[in-house]
Amino acid sequence: MGLRFIFMLTRNDRTVEEAAVHLDTALRLGVRHVGFKDIGLPIDQLKALNRTIKAGGATSYLEVVSLDPESEVASARAAVKIGVDILLGGTRVDDVLPVVAGSGIRYYPFPGRIVGHPSVLEGSIDEIVASAMAMTARDGVDGLDLLAYRFAGDVPALMKAVCEAVAKPVVMAGSIATAERIAMVKDAGAAGFTIGTAALDGLYPADDKSVAGQLAAIIRDVAALNRHLSPFHKRNLAGAFDEVEGNGSPTTVGRINDMQIKLTKLSGEHMWRFHKHEDCMFFVHKGRMLMKFRDREELVDEGEFIVVPHGVEYCPVAMDEPCEIVLIEPDAAAPADDRPAAAIHHKRAVNG
């Protein structure tokens, strides 16, 4: 799984009043992880946000920012009542675990010492790592929410140390507002990160300072880090055929999974052949092709295609010359005694 971007509908550790509007924007852009705090909106509105998140196919998060035991337990109970997927934050594992037990909520508490509001992370790296290890050793703790960028020390070193010390996923939080910081989060081995205020206030480096523009920029940068950007651009089929030799071996112009996309120009009648294990498809881009089978003949006109199943003998004949064909067939090497489509350039003259 790639690095997860969790969009927090929060500013300064409070869910914003216009959260529903921003949520609609996020879901339309394809954001699949959305969170909020239990502070800022009444619970009925938080329930509505959660329903919308799930209806949009996304995972919901509630992050706890409570500083006293009673408030933290109340926040955990709110998470259960709202029905979120993941509970982030909080430090009182012993108090929270009984509350979320059996609810199906995944629990990611804060390691280390959390103080203030907005929250900051205090302590040495060694102390925070020790806290992280102790927390993740507990049954019912599914991961960690590390306030990495609310730490005054060496943040990259902290993130890497925590990720290397624990076997459960770590989410990074706190003022992650640049592509460089997101890259550091990924390099550290984190499972995901949160951004809230930066996107809502137009602080992420992007030409478009709207929430939609900010989210689009973050999604793009995360996709690049996850290697989820396509290197391919559209191609013109007629132009591609201009580069193919007449009646030569098929030219491979693309691949889809284990399938090859090939272009060839046929002239005349070709050899009878069959594939032992692979099906193939012939799409006529220009001209007409007669496909001979042992029981019948099919005339395939321009814009039409025909599938030849494996084990079936066939013989293609170009009725117009050259006949431009798109072949789609498996990429695997054919057995030595097979007669693959790559041999299609062997022909004999059409009688008459």
Stockholm file with secondary structure:
# STOCKHOLM 1.0

chainA/1-352         MGLRFIFMLTRNDRTVEEAAVHLDTALRLGVRHVGFKDIGLPIDQLKALNRTIKAGGATSYLEVVSLDPESEVASARAAVKIGVDILLGGTRVDDVLPVVAGSGIRYYPFPGRIVGHPSVLEGSIDEIVASAMAMTARDGVDGLDLLAYRFAGDVPALMKAVCEAVAKPVVMAGSIATAERIAMVKDAGAAGFTIGTAALDGLYPADDKSVAGQLAAIIRDVAALNRHLSPFHKRNLAGAFDEVEGNGSPTTVGRINDMQIKLTKLSGEHMWRFHKHEDCMFFVHKGRMLMKFRDREELVDEGEFIVVPHGVEYCPVAMDEPCEIVLIEPDAAAPADDRPAAAIHHKRAVNG
#=GR chainA/1-352 SS CCCEEEEECEETTEECTTHHHHHHHHHHTTCCEEEEESSSSCHHHHHHHHHHHHHTTCEEEEEECCCSHHHHHHHHHHHHHHTCSEEEECSCHHHHHHHHTTSCCEEECCCSEEETTTTEEESCHHHHHHHHHHHHTSTTCCCEEECGGGBSSCHHHHHHHHHHHCSSCEEECSCCCSHHHHHHHHHHTCSEEEECHHHHTTCSSCSCCSHHHHHHHHHHHHHHHTTCSCCCCCCCHHHHHHTSCBTSSCEEEEEETTEEEEEEEECSEECCBCCSSCCEEEEEEESCEEEEESSCEEEECTTCEEEECTTCCEEEEESSSSEEEEEEEECSCCCTTSCCGGGTTCEECCCC
#=GC SS_cons         CCCEEEEECEETTEECTTHHHHHHHHHHTTCCEEEEESSSSCHHHHHHHHHHHHHTTCEEEEEECCCSHHHHHHHHHHHHHHTCSEEEECSCHHHHHHHHTTSCCEEECCCSEEETTTTEEESCHHHHHHHHHHHHTSTTCCCEEECGGGBSSCHHHHHHHHHHHCSSCEEECSCCCSHHHHHHHHHHTCSEEEECHHHHTTCSSCSCCSHHHHHHHHHHHHHHHTTCSCCCCCCCHHHHHHTSCBTSSCEEEEEETTEEEEEEEECSEECCBCCSSCCEEEEEEESCEEEEESSCEEEECTTCEEEECTTCCEEEEESSSSEEEEEEEECSCCCTTSCCGGGTTCEECCCC
//
